[in-house]
Amino acid sequence: MKIKGIGPSLNIPGAVKNTVNSKSSEKTDKVEISSEAKKLKELSAQKLEKVQQKINSGFYNSDEVLKKVADAVLKDLK
């Protein structure tokens, strides 16, 4: 018995061909960070340092700060 039409040249409607393009394998992804984003990162680091200093000094343990936080939480819950 001889079967014709089976092999690499088989054309099945809807079938996905798996081809490799040598040029596509050479491409790489690239990420560019804008100067504005870089400035925001710098500002965030500065703000984080200020918060860390306040934590270390006990600023957030004062009654005034605790009351403000509690009031903000209550307001948010309502």
C-alpha positions in Angstrom: 0.0 0.0 0.0 1.3 3.4 -0.9 0.3 6.6 1.0 0.7 9.9 -0.8 0.7 13.4 0.7 2.2 12.7 4.1 5.4 14.4 4.9 6.9 17.9 5.3 4.9 19.3 2.5 1.6 18.3 4.0 -0.8 21.3 3.8 -3.6 21.0 6.5 -6.0 24.0 6.7 -5.7 25.7 10.1 -2.4 24.0 11.0 0.2 26.1 12.5 3.6 26.0 10.9 6.6 26.0 13.2 9.2 27.9 11.3 12.4 29.5 12.6 13.6 32.8 11.3 17.3 33.3 11.9 16.9 37.0 12.0 14.2 36.9 14.7 16.5 34.9 17.0 19.1 37.7 16.9 16.7 40.4 18.1 16.6 41.3 21.8 14.2 43.2 23.9 15.2 46.7 25.1 13.9 48.8 27.9 14.5 52.5 28.1 13.8 54.5 31.3 12.9 58.1 30.7 14.8 60.9 32.5 11.5 61.8 34.3 11.3 58.2 35.7 14.9 58.4 36.8 14.2 61.7 38.7 11.1 60.1 40.4 13.3 57.2 41.5 15.8 59.6 43.0 13.0 61.5 44.8 11.5 58.3 46.1 14.9 57.4 47.6 15.2 60.8 49.2 11.6 60.5 50.7 12.3 57.0 51.9 15.5 58.3 53.7 13.4 61.0 55.4 10.8 58.5 56.6 13.6 56.2 57.9 15.1 59.1 59.8 11.6 60.0 61.3 11.1 56.3 62.3 14.5 56.2 64.0 13.9 59.5 65.9 10.5 58.2 67.2 8.5 60.9 65.3 5.7 58.5 64.5 5.3 57.4 68.1 4.1 60.9 69.2 0.5 61.3 70.4 -0.2 63.9 67.8 0.9 61.7 64.9 -1.0 58.6 66.3 -4.1 60.7 66.6 -3.9 61.9 63.0 -3.4 58.4 61.8 -6.3 57.1 63.8 -8.5 59.9 62.6 -7.6 59.2 58.9 -8.3 55.5 59.4 -11.7 56.2 61.0 -12.6 58.6 58.2 -11.6 56.0 55.6 -13.8 53.4 57.2 -16.9 55.6 57.2 
